Amino acid sequence: MSIRSALRAATAVCLITTCGAFADTITIATVNNGDMIRMQGLTDDFTAKTGHEVEWVTLEENVLRQRVTTDISTSGGAFDIMTIGMYETPIWAANGWLVSLDDLPAEYDVDDILPAMRGGLSHDGTLYAAPFYGESSMVMYRTDLMEAAGLEMPEAPTWEFIAEAARAMTDKDNEIYGICLRGKAGWGENAAFITATANSFGARWFDENWTPQFDTQPWADTLNFYIDLLNDAGPPGASTNGFNENLSLFQQGKCGMWIDATVAASFVTNPNDSTVADKVGFALAPDTGLGKRGNWLWAWALAIPAGTQNEAAAKEFIQWATSKEYIELVAEKEGWANVPPGARVSLYENPNYQEVPFAEMTLKSIQSADPLNPTVDPVPYVGVQFVAIPEFAGFATEVGQEFSAALAGQQTAEEALAKAQAITLDAMEAAGY
């Protein structure tokens, strides 16, 4: 084919699609969660509309965080789009590492993004990542096992009730465990869950002078409660279980309760995947009566690293994947229960979605999380299950490893907390706090 013929062919492609230039191939790094897997299966729709091809790099959550952080901080250029969250977005934007999304077209309707998500994915009032889905955390439980235990789940349970119910539902001889919780080490795995739990026990990472607080009684109460509960009513090997492992256990009917991301609701109620799909109820994350519930706030969002050679195509993908039209595409193919939740106001105003059994509880959970005032006592940081400072991911990963080791019985809760205090104190002193 001559050069002139090739140009004519490329122009013809652009005329029948929405592309404004030659078709590109973009590389996207994402997490191996179910909604992202579903998105990959629908990529042909994006290619048909734009001409752009997509290459996926799909990674386990801890690995994804490590890979994208290394790539963007070293200007590696491996990805055109990264799946990141509320922790990374404002920090990376402040460093000049992300492309602004302030020029998305009017029909995209940025104002339709839930305020909690838009705020967490912005820096100085500018959006730098678009939420693919948003989440808080809540209690998912087996209604049949709760009834058999002679108990009734309140809409807003206490940790005391959760502990009582978990022990009552446990039948280890039949591989039924009253509760499944994250134990796998990682700042976004067990450290996220335990931090959100600690908020409800009156604990905090730092006091107002940035002094670590792991040597306080609320932290001892939190970690001992968590370890004792999983030892009594959790599955074996809990220290290696993260989101996906606990999801699998719940779908197999082995968990009486699971406290985790609200986004899991569509997977535990999907009869194609879950053996207990018709026996699942939902409640707010627990509290201890101190005024804070143990739920977090997060969005898995799509962002463009500065320096990409495919910025225009990357923006087209983000517009496609986080749009109202994408939600309708998923609803058409998979049903309303399986659309990506927690990102858009219009979804929760849609009568079709209002009939989904977990929609209202998801929205209540998201709205009850307060990243500006996450703890019982005042703190100098923003973030519910994380502390929004650049150093957090590093030292929180180490702290998570100590918590996981304590859950595995390799050390006591007190030893883990002493190490957490030392790790965090050293990191903060080195950072100049």
Phi and psi in degrees as a GROMACS rama.xvg file:
@    title "Ramachandran Plot"
@    xaxis  label "Phi"
@    yaxis  label "Psi"
@TYPE xy
-72.5916  164.309  SER-2
-60.3443  -41.314  ILE-3
-62.8277  -40.7284  ARG-4
-65.8164  -38.7141  SER-5
-63.5893  -41.4548  ALA-6
-64.1885  -40.5009  LEU-7
-62.0568  -41.7385  ARG-8
-64.1854  -42.9897  ALA-9
-64.4184  -40.1416  ALA-10
-64.1141  -38.9557  THR-11
-61.699  -40.943  ALA-12
-58.8179  -45.8672  VAL-13
-66.4015  -30.764  CYS-14
-70.8164  -29.2693  LEU-15
-96.2214  0.808856  ILE-16
-124.673  -171.145  THR-17
-98.2425  6.08  THR-18
-72.7254  147.984  CYS-19
-106.139  0.90126  GLY-20
-151.054  -171.573  ALA-21
-63.7139  149.718  PHE-22
-65.0881  142.142  ALA-23
-116.849  164.813  ASP-24
-111.476  120.977  THR-25
-109.181  147.498  ILE-26
-110.995  127.314  THR-27
-120.375  128.388  ILE-28
-96.7551  128.759  ALA-29
-145.826  169.35  THR-30
-91.2174  153.092  VAL-31
-86.3419  42.8064  ASN-32
-88.4137  158.977  ASN-33
-58.6856  -39.9469  GLY-34
-65.8905  -34.3553  ASP-35
-71.8317  -36.5682  MET-36
-62.7527  -40.6215  ILE-37
-63.5659  -41.2904  ARG-38
-59.6359  -41.0619  MET-39
-61.6498  -36.0687  GLN-40
-69.4057  -16.4042  GLY-41
-104.699  7.175  LEU-42
-61.1796  -26.8084  THR-43
-58.436  -30.9649  ASP-44
-63.6851  -42.8377  ASP-45
-64.245  -45.405  PHE-46
-62.7037  -39.9369  THR-47
-63.7694  -34.2454  ALA-48
-83.6588  -25.6342  LYS-49
-121.453  -21.0217  THR-50
86.444  -12.5709  GLY-51
-78.7653  140.034  HIS-52
-95.0893  156.519  GLU-53
-128.2  131.963  VAL-54
-110.923  131.936  GLU-55
-106.162  137.977  TRP-56
-119.445  104.242  VAL-57
-106.06  123.6  THR-58
-133.424  153.605  LEU-59
-62.396  149.898  GLU-60
-52.5468  -50.5059  GLU-61
-63.4401  -39.059  ASN-62
-68.8511  -42.0465  VAL-63
-55.7791  -49.563  LEU-64
-58.8589  -42.4493  ARG-65
-66.1085  -44.7111  GLN-66
-64.5211  -48.1253  ARG-67
-71.466  -33.8362  VAL-68
-65.33  -44.6441  THR-69
-62.919  -42.9897  THR-70
-65.8667  -45.5051  ASP-71
-75.1804  -33.4674  ILE-72
-74.939  -18.7572  SER-73
-108.547  7.53646  THR-74
54.4929  43.6007  SER-75
-66.2899  -34.5442  GLY-76
75.3742  19.7805  GLY-77
-74.9913  -23.3437  ALA-78
-128.707  146.809  PHE-79
-95.0975  -25.5987  ASP-80
-137.685  137.879  ILE-81
-120.759  142.105  MET-82
-90.9502  110.894  THR-83
-132.092  -175.306  ILE-84
-135.786  -160.968  GLY-85
-72.1485  -20.9273  MET-86
-73.2149  -53.0522  TYR-87
-72.3426  -38.425  GLU-88
-55.297  -56.5698  THR-89
-66.5628  -32.4427  PRO-90
-68.5829  -47.7239  ILE-91
-68.3975  -35.3456  TRP-92
-63.9536  -41.381  ALA-93
-63.0436  -28.548  ALA-94
-81.6248  -5.2209  ASN-95
78.6115  21.1097  GLY-96
-90.8883  -10.2392  TRP-97
-121.065  151.49  LEU-98
-83.8553  131.743  VAL-99
-64.8397  145.263  SER-100
-108.366  30.2074  LEU-101
-80.7939  0.888543  ASP-102
-114.08  22.6879  ASP-103
-65.1217  144.633  LEU-104
-67.0299  158.571  PRO-105
-57.6873  -37.332  ALA-106
-68.1408  -17.397  GLU-107
-66.3922  -31.7468  TYR-108
63.3495  69.0709  ASP-109
-59.1535  -33.1893  VAL-110
-66.3651  -12.8285  ASP-111
-82.2208  -12.4379  ASP-112
-68.2402  134.199  ILE-113
-54.0742  133.528  LEU-114
-52.9309  -38.8315  PRO-115
-62.1736  -37.0412  ALA-116
-77.0175  -44.283  MET-117
-62.0734  -42.2431  ARG-118
-63.269  -42.6846  GLY-119
-72.309  -16.7705  GLY-120
-108.774  18.008  LEU-121
-118.442  160.604  SER-122
-136.945  124.983  HIS-123
52.5722  38.9999  ASP-124
80.9352  2.21939  GLY-125
-109.468  132.675  THR-126
-74.4247  128.582  LEU-127
-119.668  -6.23175  TYR-128
-150.37  142.329  ALA-129
-104.585  130.063  ALA-130
-70.4404  122.018  PRO-131
-75.4266  -46.7165  PHE-132
-147.898  155.958  TYR-133
-115.981  156.063  GLY-134
-152.817  157.109  GLU-135
-119.995  -156.075  SER-136
-130.336  154.437  SER-137
-155.678  174.341  MET-138
-88.4575  126.745  VAL-139
-112.419  131.169  MET-140
-143.797  157.638  TYR-141
-82.1264  113.17  ARG-142
-65.1434  -34.3614  THR-143
-69.5186  -40.6216  ASP-144
-71.2209  -34.9182  LEU-145
-63.9673  -43.6026  MET-146
-65.1308  -41.851  GLU-147
-63.2627  -29.385  ALA-148
-80.739  -3.09044  ALA-149
75.0245  25.2936  GLY-150
-121.534  159.804  LEU-151
-129.196  124.283  GLU-152
-72.1977  121.89  MET-153
-71.364  159.24  PRO-154
-64.6037  -31.6296  GLU-155
-128.447  79.616  ALA-156
-75.5127  162.464  PRO-157
-95.9224  161.801  THR-158
-62.6713  -32.8635  TRP-159
-60.5298  -43.5355  GLU-160
-65.7842  -43.5895  PHE-161
-58.2773  -42.9882  ILE-162
-64.759  -42.7705  ALA-163
-61.8463  -46.7944  GLU-164
-65.6032  -41.1303  ALA-165
-61.0163  -44.8073  ALA-166
-68.4928  -35.3754  ARG-167
-69.615  -31.8917  ALA-168
-85.6834  -13.4456  MET-169
-71.5165  130.292  THR-170
-139.221  81.0835  ASP-171
-63.6677  -30.1833  LYS-172
-61.5197  -30.0789  ASP-173
-105.364  17.0042  ASN-174
56.7419  40.6868  GLU-175
-114.945  121.837  ILE-176
-114.85  131.811  TYR-177
-61.5455  -28.3352  GLY-178
-149.719  141.937  ILE-179
-121.407  126.648  CYS-180
-137.08  157.237  LEU-181
-64.1445  131.487  ARG-182
-127.9  -15.5421  GLY-183
-63.909  133.795  LYS-184
-67.6651  140.06  ALA-185
157.454  145.201  GLY-186
-64.4928  -28.1664  TRP-187
-100.104  2.78566  GLY-188
-106.822  -101.226  GLU-189
-69.5127  -34.5828  ASN-190
-64.384  -34.7589  ALA-191
-65.2915  -47.6572  ALA-192
-64.3561  -46.554  PHE-193
-67.7728  -35.4652  ILE-194
-63.3179  -46.0406  THR-195
-62.2316  -40.0058  ALA-196
-62.8019  -45.3675  THR-197
-58.9898  -36.5159  ALA-198
-54.2297  -40.5522  ASN-199
-76.286  -17.6829  SER-200
-91.1761  0.406042  PHE-201
89.2772  9.9443  GLY-202
-89.8767  166.754  ALA-203
-156.915  155.506  ARG-204
-67.9926  -42.854  TRP-205
-138.625  150.496  PHE-206
-83.2368  -173.339  ASP-207
-69.8236  -10.5694  GLU-208
-102.656  14.4246  ASN-209
65.1623  28.9135  TRP-210
-91.2526  125.922  THR-211
-57.5939  147.386  PRO-212
-118.945  19.9752  GLN-213
-70.6692  -10.7727  PHE-214
-92.8266  17.6379  ASP-215
-103.281  161.111  THR-216
-62.9073  -40.3213  GLN-217
-58.1433  -34.8454  PRO-218
-70.5618  -39.1296  TRP-219
-61.6113  -42.3502  ALA-220
-61.8057  -43.7923  ASP-221
-62.3494  -54.5891  THR-222
-69.4109  -39.1945  LEU-223
-65.4672  -40.0723  ASN-224
-60.4839  -48.21  PHE-225
-60.8122  -47.1481  TYR-226
-68.4758  -45.3173  ILE-227
-61.2863  -41.1781  ASP-228
-63.7732  -45.3774  LEU-229
-71.2792  -33.1004  LEU-230
-65.1824  -38.7871  ASN-231
-80.5041  -39.3161  ASP-232
-130.344  6.58011  ALA-233
-99.0655  169.446  GLY-234
-75.6313  159.049  PRO-235
-64.7862  148.64  PRO-236
70.8049  26.3711  GLY-237
-60.8015  -25.7099  ALA-238
-70.0072  -8.52212  SER-239
-110.555  4.30065  THR-240
-94.2934  126.132  ASN-241
-111.463  -158.563  GLY-242
-55.5289  -53.8743  PHE-243
-67.5885  -36.3347  ASN-244
-66.2027  -43.395  GLU-245
-69.9167  -33.8667  ASN-246
-58.7857  -46.1214  LEU-247
-61.9619  -42.9637  SER-248
-62.0967  -43.0029  LEU-249
-64.7559  -43.9343  PHE-250
-63.3746  -27.9998  GLN-251
-82.7503  -1.51333  GLN-252
83.4445  19.9591  GLY-253
-99.21  -2.2858  LYS-254
-118.363  127.959  CYS-255
-72.7233  -40.6729  GLY-256
-139.172  152.663  MET-257
-143.013  122.354  TRP-258
-105.354  111.167  ILE-259
-165.391  -165.116  ASP-260
-58.5795  135.897  ALA-261
-59.5813  -25.7396  THR-262
-63.2908  -20.4669  VAL-263
-69.5306  -16.2593  ALA-264
-56.7739  -38.6839  ALA-265
-68.822  -26.0768  SER-266
-83.9381  -35.5744  PHE-267
-77.6464  -15.9764  VAL-268
-105.555  7.04868  THR-269
-88.505  112.864  ASN-270
-64.046  -17.4707  PRO-271
-73.3501  -22.3537  ASN-272
-119.426  -26.3818  ASP-273
-112.015  128.499  SER-274
-76.3945  -10.1494  THR-275
-120.488  25.5097  VAL-276
-54.6134  -33.5207  ALA-277
-95.0177  11.4457  ASP-278
-128.264  33.9097  LYS-279
-115.626  130.064  VAL-280
-117.489  169.031  GLY-281
-134.974  145.882  PHE-282
-148.283  162.117  ALA-283
-64.224  154.187  LEU-284
-59.1085  149.507  ALA-285
-72.4984  164.544  PRO-286
-136.331  178.964  ASP-287
-119.771  13.3734  THR-288
86.9541  7.85334  GLY-289
-93.7835  -2.55836  LEU-290
107.446  -6.74321  GLY-291
-125.38  135.259  LYS-292
-91.5285  160.909  ARG-293
-89.3034  44.2065  GLY-294
-113.158  152.643  ASN-295
-106.912  -176.198  TRP-296
-139.57  127.584  LEU-297
-153.443  155.678  TRP-298
-138.57  131.762  ALA-299
-86.7371  119.175  TRP-300
-130.031  161.035  ALA-301
-106.023  127.909  LEU-302
-134.141  156.081  ALA-303
-110.761  119.9  ILE-304
-69.1236  137.522  PRO-305
-60.0982  141.802  ALA-306
95.5882  -5.59507  GLY-307
-59.782  146.666  THR-308
-87.7931  -3.35173  GLN-309
-126.791  43.9266  ASN-310
-60.1501  -44.7732  GLU-311
-63.1113  -45.2227  ALA-312
-66.5001  -37.1405  ALA-313
-63.2214  -41.177  ALA-314
-65.1404  -36.5724  LYS-315
-62.4523  -39.0044  GLU-316
-66.7756  -44.4095  PHE-317
-60.9926  -41.3996  ILE-318
-59.6299  -41.6291  GLN-319
-67.3658  -49.9284  TRP-320
-75.4459  -21.4065  ALA-321
-115.566  22.1857  THR-322
-93.9304  166.684  SER-323
-62.3769  -35.7081  LYS-324
-65.8313  -35.859  GLU-325
-64.8095  -41.5745  TYR-326
-57.4651  -43.3309  ILE-327
-66.86  -34.2935  GLU-328
-63.1038  -46.3174  LEU-329
-64.6572  -42.3681  VAL-330
-59.0996  -40.9981  ALA-331
-64.6726  -39.8375  GLU-332
-90.883  -32.1527  LYS-333
-122.079  -10.2795  GLU-334
96.9671  154.237  GLY-335
-63.6995  -29.7487  TRP-336
-64.3908  -19.1328  ALA-337
-105.466  8.74892  ASN-338
-74.8423  153.39  VAL-339
-64.5572  123.21  PRO-340
-92.4497  172.75  PRO-341
74.4875  10.9666  GLY-342
-110.954  -35.533  ALA-343
-122.401  137.673  ARG-344
-59.0579  -43.2713  VAL-345
-60.849  -28.8656  SER-346
-62.4401  -41.9916  LEU-347
-80.319  -8.34594  TYR-348
-95.5884  -5.37943  GLU-349
-81.4699  121.049  ASN-350
-57.0151  -33.5787  PRO-351
-63.3926  -41.1837  ASN-352
-77.5249  -28.5704  TYR-353
-63.1024  -19.6754  GLN-354
-81.854  -11.5217  GLU-355
-69.5884  129.561  VAL-356
-62.6918  -23.9032  PRO-357
-105.111  1.50102  PHE-358
-61.266  -49.0872  ALA-359
-65.1237  -42.7481  GLU-360
-66.7502  -35.5392  MET-361
-61.5031  -47.8175  THR-362
-64.7266  -42.0654  LEU-363
-59.9208  -40.224  LYS-364
-66.4305  -44.4968  SER-365
-60.686  -44.9237  ILE-366
-71.0885  -21.5382  GLN-367
-86.2425  -12.6337  SER-368
-79.7771  137.852  ALA-369
-131.284  90.0282  ASP-370
-65.8668  -19.1662  PRO-371
-82.7088  -24.5583  LEU-372
-137.333  69.8657  ASN-373
-80.1171  -15.3923  PRO-374
-123  167.618  THR-375
-66.5663  -48.5553  VAL-376
-96.0709  155.108  ASP-377
-60.8853  147.315  PRO-378
-136.176  157.948  VAL-379
-89.6282  6.25977  PRO-380
-119.902  162.24  TYR-381
-105.641  144.475  VAL-382
126.88  138.275  GLY-383
-87.6157  -59.6077  VAL-384
-102.738  8.95377  GLN-385
-147.493  166.561  PHE-386
-110.046  120.986  VAL-387
-80.1593  63.7301  ALA-388
-129.04  150.62  ILE-389
-59.0766  -31.1791  PRO-390
-76.0981  -14.4238  GLU-391
-58.6156  -47.0185  PHE-392
-56.0959  -37.0722  ALA-393
-68.9974  -56.4717  GLY-394
-75.2639  -27.9439  PHE-395
-69.8424  -30.7474  ALA-396
-63.2706  -42.6688  THR-397
-66.075  -41.6215  GLU-398
-61.4978  -41.9305  VAL-399
-59.2908  -35.9873  GLY-400
-65.5123  -37.9596  GLN-401
-67.9497  -40.5758  GLU-402
-63.3324  -42.4643  PHE-403
-64.0577  -39.4529  SER-404
-64.9593  -36.6881  ALA-405
-67.1706  -41.0881  ALA-406
-63.5608  -34.697  LEU-407
-77.3788  -3.58402  ALA-408
84.2098  12.6054  GLY-409
-83.5167  -14.0643  GLN-410
-160.815  168.051  GLN-411
-82.681  165.133  THR-412
-60.6019  -38.9575  ALA-413
-64.3265  -41.0782  GLU-414
-65.2002  -40.6942  GLU-415
-62.7172  -40.9719  ALA-416
-70.0396  -36.257  LEU-417
-63.7834  -40.9039  ALA-418
-68.4287  -39.3387  LYS-419
-61.0764  -40.8952  ALA-420
-62.0802  -45.5295  GLN-421
-67.1972  -43.694  ALA-422
-58.9775  -48.6959  ILE-423
-69.6373  -40.5038  THR-424
-61.3978  -44.4481  LEU-425
-61.974  -44.2815  ASP-426
-65.1166  -40.4865  ALA-427
-71.2316  -38.3866  MET-428
-65.4555  -41.1361  GLU-429
-64.0988  -32.0752  ALA-430
-83.0917  -7.53348  ALA-431
89.3581  19.2042  GLY-432
